[in-house]
């Protein structure tokens, strides 16, 4: 199997897909990864492939990861933008694969280039607004028409519905809901206390975590207005912000905080913790009482909600993508209003103990094992149809 990434930069889709690759490899399949870009500049931060957590996890597990060597400011993804060397590198990577997985639609501009080895391509879709990226949608439709793309994985019901409405043939759309490693994402009393102690947060203080990259779809200004209302109304409360761009070095975030907090910034900022990219998100979630999502568009099955829930945090989310279905029975759906969101956080923290049984009961539903098995079955099906049986490696290698 060959997975093709646009690049290694922070985001739930890359985390999820990298976990799928690891799970499939553990099941005996051979996998390698090709990244179009080696370095990108996103979320007000330069992100190098070698520094990325997913890259490090994959390579530590023995997965071969190579790159075409591009950076964020050289070239594009257009049909005529690839050099002979880049196409030769891609051809060599594809030649050893039975099936190619494309992480989202962006790599299709590369995989659809003439002269590359003919391999069945499965596209992994992780959005609920395909029309927001019209070029990517057109690349997907063209690749389907050419017979390059033979199947699409939809991580959420909202994804399937959106792409079907956008004209993608329903027979190509396969539902595989997101899952997480339940051995990693679980309640952790010791980790909860340790992180709270490190941040100067007392054990009984209510804590909300917001895990997102600094991007417009996440509606960071809405989150910050809700945070301002909540911190002002609950004197011992704390807010944690994690993800690419969630640091004091990001001028955009700094401006958003100033706009949301106004003259109260000095009084409340000591309880607003900007943690940036973390490699211990399971501990961050375990330390929180609420995991928050304030996105306005684009979400499908937000990984932060699932990971947070599995660690015992109550999810409070806006109604975007499959968020309402994910939190049903275990959390709260809110309108995009800062006061309503702040009130929901207070309700959620008070109901945390009551909701714990529901959160525990939902664990099997969000199992990584279930997700990986579904991917393996689809890939076996695609390979068999192409008369290219998936090659395996002995378990334990």
Secondary structure as UniProt FT lines:
FT   STRAND          2..5
FT   HELIX           12..26
FT   TURN            27..28
FT   STRAND          32..42
FT   TURN            43..44
FT   STRAND          45..48
FT   HELIX           49..51
FT   HELIX           53..60
FT   TURN            61..62
FT   STRAND          64..71
FT   TURN            72..73
FT   TURN            79..80
FT   HELIX           84..95
FT   STRAND          99..103
FT   TURN            106..107
FT   HELIX           108..111
FT   TURN            114..115
FT   STRAND          120..125
FT   HELIX           130..133
FT   HELIX           134..145
FT   TURN            146..147
FT   STRAND          149..154
FT   HELIX           157..165
FT   TURN            166..167
FT   HELIX           170..172
FT   STRAND          173..175
FT   TURN            182..184
FT   HELIX           189..199
FT   TURN            203..204
FT   STRAND          207..211
FT   HELIX           216..218
FT   HELIX           220..233
FT   TURN            235..236
FT   STRAND          238..242
FT   TURN            244..245
FT   TURN            248..249
FT   HELIX           251..261
FT   HELIX           262..264
FT   HELIX           265..268
FT   HELIX           269..271
FT   STRAND          272..276
FT   HELIX           281..287
FT   STRAND          290..293
FT   HELIX           303..310
FT   TURN            311..312
FT   STRAND          314..318
FT   TURN            321..322
FT   HELIX           323..327
FT   TURN            328..330
FT   STRAND          332..334
FT   HELIX           338..350
FT   HELIX           352..361
FT   TURN            362..363
FT   HELIX           364..366
FT   HELIX           368..385
FT   TURN            386..387
FT   TURN            395..396
//
